[in-house]
Amino acid sequence: MHIENLVHMLNQIEAFFAAEEDRDVAIEGIRNHVARFWEKRMRDRILAHLAAGGEGIGPLARAALEHLAQPKVA
Amino acid sequence: MQSRHDHDFGTPASPSTESVTLTIDGMTVTVPAGTSIMRAAAGAGVMVPKLCATDSVDPFGSCRLCLVEIEGRRGFPASCTTPCEGGLQVRTQSSKLAELRKGVMELYISDHPLDCLTCATNGNCELQDMAGTVGLREVRYGYEGLNHLGSQKDESNPYFTYDPSKCIVCSRCVRACEEVQGTFALTIDGRGFESRVAAGANENFLDSECVSCGACVQACPTATLAEKSIIQMGQPDHSVVTTCAYCGVGCSFHAEMQGDRVVRMVPWKDGKANHGHSCVKGRFAWGYATHPDRITKPMIRERITDPWQEVSWDEALQYAARRFKAIQEQHGRESIGGITSSRCTNEETYLVQKLVRAVFNNNNVDTCARVCHSPTGYGLKYTLGESAGTQDFDSVLESDVIMVIGANPTDGHPVFASLMKKRLRQGARLIVVDPRQTDIVRSAHVEAQHHLKLRPGTNVAIVNALAHVIVTEGLVDEAFVAERCEPASFDKWRAFVARENNSPEALEAITGVPADEVRQAARLFATGGNAAIYYGLGVTEHAQGSTTVIGIANLAMATGNIGRRGVGVNPLRGQNNVQGSCDMGSFPHELPGYRHVSDDTARALFGKEWGVTLQEEPGLRIPNMFEAALDGSFKGLYVEGEDIVQSDPNTQHVIAAMESLECLVVQDIFLNETAMYAHVFLPGSSFLEKDGTFTNAERRISRVRKVMPPLAGKADWEVTQALAQAMGYDMNYQHPSEIMDEIARLTPTFHGVSYDKLERLGSVQWPCNDEAPEGTPTMHIDEFVRGKGYFGLTEYVPTDEKVTRKFPLLLTTGRILSQYNVGAQTRRTANNAWHSEDRIEIHPHDAEERGIADGDWVGITSRAGQTVLRATVSQRMQPGVVYTTFHFPESGANVITTDNSDWATNCPEYKVTAVQLTRVSQPSEWQANYKRFASQQIGLLKAAEARAKV
C-alpha cells in the first residue's frame, strides 16, 4: 500500500465531504467512508502514517482519522 | 425469416384499453380498439394469408393477399390495414377471396426461382407457405417473361446474404430497418418492375450504414435475406429460449439448434427487454463459443515461465487448493481473494463470493463492476437508497425529454437505443451531454435539441450548472420535494447549487459549454414533461464518478422526475450481468442484497446458512488487491471470467501485481491476457453451456439455459463448487436453481424469485417478494427505498489528470457497436469485418497541427506509458480531445490510462488521460515486449496441447 496513494485517496474523500458546511458532519462523513470501504491494511497504514505526522493529509481527513479509533462502523 | 417458435399476429398489438366486439368467420371476437382485423383473426386462431404484414412493423397493405370480406361493405379490404369496429361481420374465406389470392400468388411466383427443394429457407418460408395455403397449382403466365431471376447476390455481409432474385418487394426489411432498428439504411430503389431493396446509396450491405442488427433478415418472408449459417447448415430442429451474454440490455433469444449445435440466434418476440429485436453481437457473434482457441482441459504450472501441463480436473483443483491453503498458512487469512465478472451468471457470482467469504474466510472479493458502474451503486444508494436503476426499458416510450449523459447507446446498448430512437421519432426531445458527437446526437430522423459538448472531466460542473438554473429560475417541483425528500438536505443543496460559482456562466470556461445552451437544456429538462436520464460509463469512470451519479439523482428529485413511468435515473450497464454481479454481494464491503459486512444481523444470517463465522471487515477492492500484491501481503487470486490485465488501467502496474502473486488461478474460456500470468487454468463455459440467470440494467432477471454440454465437462458454477470442496468446504448444489433458492432465502429483494417463477413469467424485475410477487418495473413510486430522498452536495473538484504543454490533449476511451469490451468474444467472430483494430480518433485541427493524416501510425504518450495506434481523423471529436477503444490487447489502450480513480469507489478514471500524439513509424516498446511475451505464452499453451496429444 503506497502511502502516497492512500493519502491521495483520503484527500479525494475529504474533497467530497468538504462541501458540507458543518465541519462535524463532514468529518463524520469521511470517517464513516473510510471505516465502511477501506480494508484493514489500508486503515492501519494510514493511521500509522498519521501517527508519524500525517504528511499530506488534509485537515478534515486528519480529524476524521483521529475519530477512527474504533474501526467498527457506527 | 422469423423463428418458427414465435407466433406472428401480422400487425402490432393495439395499446388501447377500450375493446370492440366483432364477428370473424362466425366467431365472436373481442379485441382492444384499433386492433387490425388480421390480428384479431390471428388471436382467434384464424390465420389470414399474408406476405407484407408481420407484427414487428406497422401494416403496409401492399401484398393484397390478406383481403377479406366485410358484410355490408363493398370491395375486399386488406385485413392488415383495416381496424376492427364493433359489430363488423368479417369473412376470411370465400370463393372470390380464394380466386383473388391465388391470382396474387401467381404473379409473385411468376418472378421467383422455383428452387424450393434446394433453397435455404425450405421448411420456413412464408412465400412457400402461402403458395400452399392458397392452393397454387399453376402459373398461367409462364416463367419466360421479364424477371429478376438472374440478379446477383450480395454476400458482403459476413452473416447474411441478400439475393434479389428471391425478393417480392414486400418492404418488410425496409420497414424493419426504419421502425424496429431506426437506422433507415434500406430503401426500395427504382419504380415498378425495377423496384429492388437497396442498402445505403446502392452500396453493398457491408459498406452501407447497415448495422447488421438482423431485423431485416428476421422480417424477410422469403430467402432474399437469409443467415449464412442457415444456408450452410439448414433449418434448426429445436429451439431453447436463453439470454444474450453481451451488454446490459439482456436480450432474450431463441437459440435455434440442430442437436447440440447452434444454427442461429433469433431474438424472442416475448422477451421483455428486447421485444424481438437484437444487435449484431447477440444475433450473430456467437461463434466464439466453439472457436478453436477454446481451452477445454485444466492446466497447471509452477511458474509462469514454465510450460503448461494438462491435468485432470481433480488434479488441477487439488493443486489450486493446496497452494491457496499454503499461502494462507504462511501469509495469513487475508492473503488471498477472488474476482468475479459481470459475464458470469448470478449463481456463479454468488458462489464466488461465497467461496471467498465462507471458505477463504475473508471479504477479499470484487467484480469487474469495480471498473464500470461501482459509482452507480454508491451514488444511487446514497441518494435514493437502492443501488439500481429506477425504470424498465419500456418506460422510455412515455418520456417527453430524454437526457443522455456520458453514454453511447447506439454502440453500447443498441437494442435499447432503437427503443429510445423510436420515442424520439415520435416527438420526445433529446439532450446529450458528451464530449463527442455520438450517433444519437444526429442520425436519421433523430436530432438532439441540445448537445452539451463538454470537456472530459467536467460532468459535475455541468450537472451543477443544470441544477443552478433549475433552482434559481424557480423550476423545482416544490410539491414533490416537500413530500418525498429530506427537507434539510434539500435546503442545503438548494443553497449550494444556487451559488454563483455553480452558474452556467461561471462554469463555461471549465466545461467549454456555452452558458445559454446549458440554461436552455435545464429549462427543457425541468419543464418539458416526463424527463428521464440515461447515463453510462462517461459518468462513472471519472475521479468524481460517484459525485456525478449523486448529482443526477438530485436533478431527478428536484424536478419530480422519479417514481413513475417515463422518468427516472437509468444507468446503462456495460455488461450483461453488471447489475446482477453487484446484487450478488461481489463487492468486498457488501453481502448479497447490498448489506454491509459490518451488519451483524445480515452476517449472522449468512453465517448460519453457510455454517461459518463471517468476517466483519471490508475486504480489498481490485486496485487495492494490486497494491497489496505489490507490497507482499496479497499472494493468491482466483479470477473467474474477467481479464484484469487487459481491462484495468495502467497495464504495467497490473502486470507487476500479477507477477508478484504466488498463485493465480484463472477460470475462462480462452487463454486471456490475465491467464498468461496464471499458475492454474480452469476451463470455463460459455453462456450456451450452462444454466443460470442474468440480471440486466432494468433489474430484470432472465434465464440462461444450457443448449450444449460444457466443452470442458463442467459448468462454471460446478468448478467453483469443486474448488470449495477441494479446500475442504462442503458445497453441494445439484443445479443452479438450488443456488437461486438460497439467494431468495437470504435476500429480501429476491424472496419471490425462483426458476419456476421465471419459467412462468419469462423474466421478473427485482424487488420480487411478498409485496411485489411479480416484480417491480418502476421503483420509488410512493417513497424512496431509503424513505425520504437525500440530496447530496456535489462540489466540482477538477481531476488531477490535467493537460500540460507536455500532455496537451485529453484521451477518452469507449467501445463500439461491433466489438465488446476486451474483445475476447467478438474478436473471435466475423465482427472484425467492421472493426479489426483499435484506432485513435483525432479532430482535424489537432491532426493537422501534428502532421497526422488519416491512417498514420501515431504514438500516444501519457504519464503512465506509451502505445501506438493508427489515426482516424474525425469531426466527431472536439479539438483537444482524442478517443480510442480497448478491444484489442495489442493496442495497449490501458498502457496509457492511469491509476486515477473515483474518490468513493476506486472506479478508474478511464475517461480522462492527458496525452500527447506524434507521428511514428513503429510500435511502442510496450507493444514490442507484449508481442514477445504473448507469443511465448501461446507457445507454452500449444506445447502443452501437443504433448497431451502424443
Interface residues (C-beta under 8 A of the other chain):
Chain A: M1 H2 N5 H8 M9 Q12 I13 A15 F16 A18 A19 E20 E21 H33 R36 F37 W38 E39 K40 R41 M42 P71 K72 V73
Chain B: E334 N364 K492 F496 A543 Q544 S546 T547 P588 H589 H596 S598 E616 E617 P618 G619 L620 R621 N624 E627 A628 D631 S633 L793 T794 E795 V797 D800 D899 S901 W903 A904 T905 N906
